[in-house]
Amino acid sequence: MTRKTRTRPYHHGDLKQALLEASIELIREEGVDALTVAEVGRRVGVSSAAPYKHFADRQALLRALAMEGNRQLAEVLVAATEGISDPREAFRRSGVAYICWAAENPALHRIATDPANIDYAATSTEIHAPEALKGSLETFWPELAALIRSGAAIPASHPLMEQLRGRALAQGVATLFVSGTFASLGITTADAERIARAVTGEDVPATSRRSKSPPAR
């Protein structure tokens, strides 16, 4: 079978970004297992040695993809909460946006959430989170780890526990899309927003189905 090739022209001086874009296309089409530095370089149309100047090996490429995936996700979360001042509502909306993004980008989501590819203890981010999401986007994981490791009492109402419940819920629903569980039930990416809104506490009105079963004869 003939593989797809990258159709967008490569512009000299932006090879790293071109390789990342080609990687995202590749994993979307063929899955994470198909990803190699050599294949990405071939898609971009550069020499076999050129990609290795930016990514020493496949793991380096995966780490870069994880960073790119989390950058894209953070932008989606910020856009979804623009103009929202209430932290709880901002957090709820960010959960909806997270589930929808994961459903639409399953392969990139797997890479971007794999501890082998990212450092959950890091607090630095290229995204400037709005005030309502500060702590949620920037420092949640290190603060949670410090709380748990301290052995201190953890009231159910602790802000970090409330965040963890929300994150666990969003992550769980996202995984049902990414793993194919929902797909096996006929639930598609088009259903992601309705499901996300419902599980995060919103009453979702009925909608006409995209297709109906043919009448029995």
N, C-alpha and C positions, 0 to 999 in steps of 0.2 A: 504494500500500500504506500502511495506517495505521501510524504509528510508535507504539511503546510509550511510555507516559508513566510517570513515577515515581509509584508508589503509596504510598510511605511519606510521611507528612505532614512538611512542613517546619516546624521549630520556630524561631521568631524568635530571633536571636542566634547561630545556628550555621550561617549560610548558607555559609560557606566549606567546612565539612566536608560539608554537604549537596551542594554542587556537586561535590566530589571523589567522593563516593559515586555520584552520578548519572553522572559521567564514567566511572567504572569499569564501571558497568552498561552504558553506551553502547558502550564499546570491546569489552566482552565479547560484546555482541549483534551489533554491526555493524562492528567493527574500528577501528583507529586513524584511518584516513582519514576516518571519519564524525565525528570529534570536532571540535566548534566550541564556542566560548564561548556563542554564542546558543542552540544546540540543548540544551546542558546546562542553561542557564537556563530554557528552555521546559519541560524535563522536571521541573525542580524546581517550576515554577509561579510564578516571580517575574517582575517586569517585565524588559523587554529590556535596560534599563540596569543593573540590579542586579548581575549577575555581574561586570561590568567594574570594579566597585569593589574586587574581590578579584583579578581576573586581567585585566590590561590587554589581552592578546591571546592567541591560541592557544598561542604559545610559552611564555608565562608559565604557562598552564594545564598544558602538558606538563611543565614543570619541577616544578610542584607535584605532579603525578601521579607523576613519577619519585621525588621525595622520599617520597611516601606509599607507593609500591611498595617502595622500599628499606627503609622503616620496617617494613612488614608482613613483608618477607622476613627482616629481622634478627630480628624476634620469633619467626619460625618456626625460624630457626637456633638461637637461644638455647634455645627450648623443646626442640628435638631433642637438645641436648647437656646438658640439665639433669642434674646429678649425676655427670657424667663428668669425671674428673680427669686422665686421660691425654690430652695434646694431640693425639696422632696419631688416637686413636679419636674424639675430639671433632671433629676435622677431617673424618674419614671420614663420620661421621654428619651433619655439616653439609652435606657434598657430596650425600648421599642426599636430605636435606631440600630442598636447593636445586633439584635436578633435579625432584623431585615438585612443588615450588611453581611452577616455570617451566612444567611440563606442564599444570598446572591453571589457570595465569594467563598464557597466551601473549602477549596484547596488552599487559598491564601489564608483563610481563617485557621486551618489546621497548622500551617507553618507559623503564623503569627502568635499562636497561643502555646506552642511547644516549648517547655522550659529548656530544651536543648538548644533553642535558637535565640532566646531572649533572657534578659536578666530581670527577674521580677523584683529583685531588691533595689534596683536602680530607681532614682527619683528624677533624673533629668529627662526632659521632653522638649521637642522642638515646637510643640503646640502650646500656645498660651491659653490655658483654660479660662472660660468665663468664671466670674466670682462664684456663681451657684454650683459649679462643678469642681472648684478647687478642693484638693484633698481626695476627691473621688478619682480624678484622672492622674494626679501628680504624686501623691504620697501614700495611697491606700495600702499597697502591699507591704512596704517596710513598716508602717505603723501597726498593721495587723500582726505581722510576725513578731514585732517587739512586745505587743500586748500578750500574745499567746505564750511566748517564751518566758515572760516575766513571772508567770504563775499567779498573777493577780486575779481577783474575782472578776467575772465577766457577766454583768447584768444583761438580760435579754434586750434591754432598751439601749445598750451601749451603741453610740453612733456607728462604730466599726462593725458591730454585729448586724445592724440594720443594713448597712452597705453590703455586707457579705451575703445576707439573705437575698438582696436584690440582684447581686452579681451571680450568685448561684442559680437563681431562677432564670436569668437571662442566658447564662451559659448552658444550662440544661436544655432549654428550648432550642437554643442555637444548635446544640449538638444533635438534637433530633432531626434537624434539617440536614446538617453536615454529614451525619452518618448514613442518611438515606432511609431512616425509620419512617419519617413522614411520607417520603416519596412512595414507599411500599404500600401506603394506605391511600394513595391517590391525592395526598395533600401536597401542593406544589409551592414553589417560591412565591407565587402570586397570593398565597394565603398567609404569608409571613406577617404582614403588618396587622391583619385582623387578629391573628393568634397573639401576637406580641402585645397589642393593646388590651386584649381581654385578660391575659395572665398578669399584666401589670396593674389591673384594677379598674379598667375602663369598660363601660357597657358598650358593646359594639352592635350596631344595628344590622338587620338582615341585608343580604345582598343577593342579586340574581346570580345563579351559578353560570359558569362559563360554558358548560355543556350539560346535556341531560341524557339519561339513558333512553334508548329507543323504546317506543311502546311495545308491550308484549303482544304477540300475535296468537 
